[in-house]
Amino acid sequence: MNVKSVGNYRLNLDFDDYKLLPLLFGQHDCNLARIEQKLHVSLACFGSIIEVSGNQVDTEKAKVILETLYQKLESSKNDQMLETSIVDAAIKWVEKTANKPSDIKLADFNDSSSILTTWKRKVAPRSPNQHYYIKSLMQTELAVGVGPAGTGKTYLAVAVAVAMLKNRQVERLILSRPAVEAGEHLGFLPGDLKDKVDPYLRPLYDALHDMMPGDQVERLIENGEIEIAPLAFMRGRTLANSYVILDEAQNTTPAQMKMFLTRMGENSHVCITGDLSQIDLPIGAKSGLNDALEILRTIPDVSITEFFSSDVVRHPMVTKIVNAYDQRDGKQFYKVPAQ
């Protein structure tokens, strides 16, 4: 790496196991270049030593990130290079915590208890909010995730549900969302029931197929261990021994939301996800999610995680798009709270 003049604060990091450094650096030092680019620091390598230079806050951030990623490699049992996405997650994580050197921390980044093991992959949090969200999904009976697209609300909820099904902590997965685009009047659409509702439930299928082999998904659907259905099909049921996820909850009415919340049975976990900036209900209609949040905030045992535009883990352009729409519309649904 080339040393650039970016500040007069310097420090050296000496790593014990030089064999891990190529895995830390990435192919053609791409991970180091990523840290340089994002944090405006300069990194220079001399054997097992990395010299970091820049302003004090950014240099300390880079130090914490490099040490934490190195620890992650030390505890890992494989010899694979760190993916750029993990480096980006560490950068995002530390930037949400620090405005001065004493604030910089990555305490929970390598917390293995929030890493989910599904049939196809391991799923790890990519931000502090995702870490706390996963914890709440596993530990509380009713968890709510609210925030903009791309923050992992639905994906992580499905991952927790799949992991708990794999570990036989629940007997069934029930995934639902309101088919609001069709007004939940599906009789006018061609095909049988599955043909009618599948287009509205496709994002849930996509998340499942990302974590389970396709033939296994179909088999578990056939034997009833996984059920994917429109919200209207929840009426009159008691959902026991299940992990139940209601996605796109901003498009429920207050009556539908109350109906859903009262379906919870013994040994069940319920997760509600939604984005209050994407309500598709008729103008003037109150969102059931908004209504429920007012009530659920008064109940101590309910966990509510609020995501912000800074939590977006898709392409960085998504964060800019979310902020641009909010700015144009004069709304601040997911403005980052003051530190």
C-alpha positions in Angstrom: 0.0 0.0 0.0 1.2 3.5 -0.7 1.4 6.0 2.2 -0.5 9.2 1.5 -0.4 12.4 3.4 -3.9 12.5 5.1 -3.0 13.6 8.6 -0.3 13.8 11.2 -1.6 11.1 13.6 0.1 7.8 13.2 0.1 4.4 15.0 1.5 0.9 14.3 -0.4 -2.4 14.7 1.7 -5.5 15.1 -0.1 -8.8 14.4 1.2 -12.1 15.8 0.2 -14.4 13.0 1.4 -13.1 9.7 -0.3 -16.0 7.9 -3.6 -14.4 8.6 -2.7 -11.1 7.1 -3.3 -12.0 3.4 -6.9 -13.1 4.5 -7.3 -9.8 6.3 -5.9 -7.7 3.4 -8.1 -9.4 0.7 -7.2 -10.0 -2.9 -4.8 -7.3 -4.2 -5.2 -5.6 -0.8 -8.8 -4.7 -1.6 -9.9 -4.7 2.0 -7.2 -2.3 3.1 -8.0 -0.1 0.1 -11.7 -0.1 1.2 -10.7 1.1 4.7 -8.5 3.8 3.3 -11.3 5.0 1.0 -14.1 5.0 3.6 -12.2 6.4 6.5 -9.7 8.7 4.7 -6.7 7.2 6.3 -3.5 5.8 4.9 -2.3 2.2 5.5 1.2 1.0 4.9 2.4 -2.6 5.5 5.8 -3.6 6.7 5.9 -7.4 7.4 3.5 -8.1 10.2 3.1 -4.4 11.0 0.5 -2.0 9.6 1.1 1.7 10.0 -2.1 3.7 10.1 -2.0 7.5 9.6 -4.7 10.2 9.3 -6.6 12.4 11.7 -6.9 10.9 15.2 -10.5 9.8 15.1 -10.3 8.1 11.7 -7.0 6.5 12.6 -8.4 5.1 15.8 -11.5 3.8 13.9 -9.2 2.0 11.4 -7.2 0.5 14.3 -10.3 -0.9 16.0 -11.6 -2.2 12.6 -8.4 -4.0 11.7 -8.0 -5.5 15.2 -11.6 -6.7 15.3 -11.4 -8.3 11.8 -8.1 -9.9 12.7 -9.8 -11.4 15.8 -12.6 -12.6 13.6 -10.0 -14.5 11.5 -8.3 -15.9 14.6 -11.5 -17.4 15.9 -12.6 -18.7 12.5 -11.9 -22.3 11.5 -11.5 -21.7 7.8 -8.8 -20.0 5.7 -11.0 -17.9 3.5 -10.4 -14.2 2.8 -12.7 -11.7 4.5 -15.4 -10.6 2.2 -15.6 -7.0 1.3 -19.2 -6.9 2.7 -17.8 -7.9 6.2 -15.3 -5.1 6.0 -18.0 -2.6 5.0 -20.1 -3.9 7.9 -17.3 -3.3 10.4 -16.8 0.3 9.0 -20.5 1.0 9.2 -20.7 -0.5 12.7 -17.8 1.6 14.1 -19.0 4.8 12.3 -22.4 4.6 14.1 -20.7 4.6 17.5 -17.9 7.1 17.4 -17.4 10.9 17.2 -14.3 10.9 19.4 -11.6 8.3 20.1 -13.0 7.2 23.5 -16.3 6.3 21.9 -14.9 3.9 19.3 -16.1 0.3 19.9 -16.9 -2.9 18.1 -17.8 -4.9 21.2 -20.6 -6.9 19.6 -19.3 -7.3 16.1 -17.8 -10.8 16.7 -20.5 -11.9 19.1 -21.2 -15.4 17.8 -24.5 -15.7 19.7 -26.1 -13.4 17.1 -24.8 -15.5 14.1 -27.6 -17.6 12.7 -27.0 -21.1 11.2 -29.5 -22.0 8.5 -29.4 -25.0 6.2 -27.5 -23.2 3.4 -25.6 -20.4 5.1 -24.7 -18.5 8.2 -26.3 -15.1 8.6 -24.5 -12.5 10.7 -25.6 -8.9 11.6 -24.1 -6.1 9.6 -24.8 -3.2 12.0 -25.4 -2.6 15.7 -29.2 -2.3 15.1 -29.2 -5.7 13.2 -27.4 -7.2 16.2 -29.9 -6.0 18.7 -32.8 -6.9 16.3 -31.5 -10.5 16.0 -31.3 -10.7 19.8 -34.8 -9.5 20.2 -36.1 -11.9 17.5 -34.6 -14.8 19.4 -35.4 -13.8 23.0 -38.8 -12.0 22.9 -42.2 -13.3 22.1 -43.2 -10.2 20.1 -40.7 -8.3 18.1 -41.2 -5.4 15.7 -38.8 -4.1 13.1 -39.5 -0.8 11.5 -37.4 1.0 8.9 -36.6 1.7 5.3 -36.0 -0.9 2.6 -32.6 -2.7 2.6 -32.1 -2.7 6.3 -32.6 -6.5 6.7 -35.9 -6.4 8.6 -37.6 -9.3 6.8 -34.5 -11.2 5.8 -33.2 -11.4 9.4 -36.6 -12.3 10.7 -36.8 -15.2 8.2 -33.3 -16.3 9.1 -34.1 -16.4 12.8 -37.3 -18.4 12.1 -35.4 -20.9 9.9 -32.7 -21.3 12.5 -35.2 -21.9 15.2 -37.1 -24.4 13.0 -33.8 -26.2 12.2 -33.0 -26.4 16.0 -36.6 -27.7 16.6 -37.3 -24.7 18.9 -40.6 -24.2 17.0 -42.7 -26.7 14.9 -43.8 -24.4 12.1 -43.0 -21.2 10.2 -45.9 -19.0 9.2 -45.1 -16.2 6.9 -47.7 -13.7 5.9 -48.2 -10.3 4.3 -51.2 -8.3 3.2 -52.0 -8.6 -0.5 -52.9 -4.9 -0.5 -52.2 -4.4 -4.2 -55.1 -6.7 -5.0 -57.2 -5.3 -2.1 -57.1 -8.9 -0.8 -59.9 -9.6 -3.3 -58.1 -12.2 -5.2 -61.1 -13.8 -7.0 -60.6 -11.7 -10.1 -57.0 -13.0 -10.7 -56.4 -16.0 -12.9 -55.4 -19.4 -11.6 -55.9 -21.4 -8.4 -55.3 -19.9 -5.0 -51.5 -20.5 -5.1 -51.3 -18.8 -8.5 -53.3 -15.8 -7.2 -51.3 -15.1 -4.0 -47.7 -16.2 -4.9 -46.8 -12.9 -6.7 -47.5 -11.0 -3.4 -45.6 -13.5 -1.3 -42.5 -13.9 -3.6 -40.1 -11.9 -1.3 -40.8 -14.4 1.5 -40.1 -17.3 -0.9 -36.9 -15.6 -2.0 -35.6 -15.3 1.6 -36.5 -18.9 2.3 -34.7 -20.2 -0.8 -31.6 -18.2 0.2 -31.4 -20.2 3.5 -32.7 -23.6 2.5 -32.4 -25.9 -0.6 -35.3 -25.5 -2.9 -36.6 -29.1 -2.6 -36.5 -28.8 1.1 -38.6 -25.6 1.0 -41.2 -27.3 -1.1 -41.2 -30.4 1.1 -41.7 -28.4 4.3 -44.5 -26.4 2.6 -46.2 -29.7 1.6 -46.1 -31.2 5.0 -47.2 -28.0 6.7 -44.0 -27.0 8.6 -43.8 -23.9 6.5 -46.9 -21.9 5.6 -46.9 -18.8 3.4 -50.3 -17.1 3.1 -52.0 -13.7 2.8 -52.9 -12.0 6.1 -56.7 -12.6 5.4 -56.1 -16.3 5.9 -55.0 -15.8 9.5 -58.5 -14.9 10.7 -60.0 -17.4 13.3 -56.8 -19.3 13.9 -54.6 -19.8 17.0 -50.9 -20.0 16.0 -49.2 -22.2 18.6 -45.6 -23.6 18.6 -44.8 -21.4 15.6 -42.6 -18.6 14.4 -45.0 -16.1 12.8 -43.8 -13.2 10.6 -46.1 -10.5 9.3 -44.2 -8.6 6.5 -45.2 -5.2 5.0 -47.3 -4.5 8.1 -47.6 -0.8 7.1 -50.3 -2.0 4.6 -52.6 -3.5 7.2 -55.6 -1.7 8.6 -55.9 -1.3 12.4 -58.6 -4.1 12.4 -56.4 -6.5 10.5 -53.4 -5.8 12.8 -55.5 -6.4 15.9 -56.8 -9.6 14.4 -53.2 -10.7 13.7 -51.8 -9.8 17.1 -54.5 -11.9 18.8 -53.6 -15.0 16.9 -50.6 -15.7 19.1 -50.7 -19.1 20.8 -48.5 -21.0 23.3 -44.8 -21.3 22.6 -45.0 -18.9 19.7 -42.8 -16.0 18.5 -44.3 -13.2 16.5 -42.4 -10.7 14.4 -43.9 -7.7 12.6 -41.9 -5.8 10.0 -42.8 -2.7 8.0 -41.8 0.5 6.4 -43.9 3.6 7.3 -42.6 5.5 4.2 -44.2 2.9 1.9 -47.9 2.8 2.9 -50.0 1.7 -0.1 -53.4 2.0 1.7 -56.0 4.4 0.3 -55.4 8.1 1.1 -56.7 8.9 4.5 -56.7 5.3 5.8 -54.7 4.8 9.0 -51.9 2.2 8.9 -52.4 -0.7 11.3 -48.6 -0.6 11.9 -48.7 3.0 13.0 -51.7 2.3 15.2 -50.1 -0.8 16.7 -46.8 1.0 17.5 -48.8 3.5 19.6 -50.2 0.7 21.7 -47.2 -1.7 21.7 -44.8 0.9 23.0 -46.7 0.8 26.3 -46.2 -3.0 26.8 -42.8 -3.7 28.5 -42.3 -7.2 27.0 -42.6 -6.0 23.4 -39.3 -5.3 21.6 -39.3 -2.6 18.9 -36.3 -2.0 16.8 -36.2 1.1 14.6 -33.8 1.1 11.6 -32.6 4.2 9.9 -31.2 5.1 6.4 -27.7 4.6 7.8 -28.6 0.9 8.5 -29.2 0.1 4.9 -27.0 -2.8 3.9 -27.8 -3.0 0.2 -25.9 -1.0 -2.4 -24.7 2.3 -0.9 -26.9 4.1 -3.5 -30.0 2.8 -1.7 -29.1 4.9 1.3 -28.8 8.0 -0.9 -32.1 7.2 -2.6 -34.0 6.8 0.7 -32.5 10.1 2.0 -33.3 11.9 -1.3 -36.9 10.8 -1.3 -37.4 11.8 2.3 -35.8 15.2 1.6 -37.9 15.9 -1.4 -41.1 14.9 0.4 -40.2 17.0 3.4 -40.4 13.9 5.6 -37.9 12.4 8.0 -39.2 8.9 8.6 -35.9 7.4 9.4 -33.6 10.3 10.3 -30.6 9.1 12.3 -31.1 10.1 16.0 -28.6 12.5 17.5 -25.7 10.8 19.3 
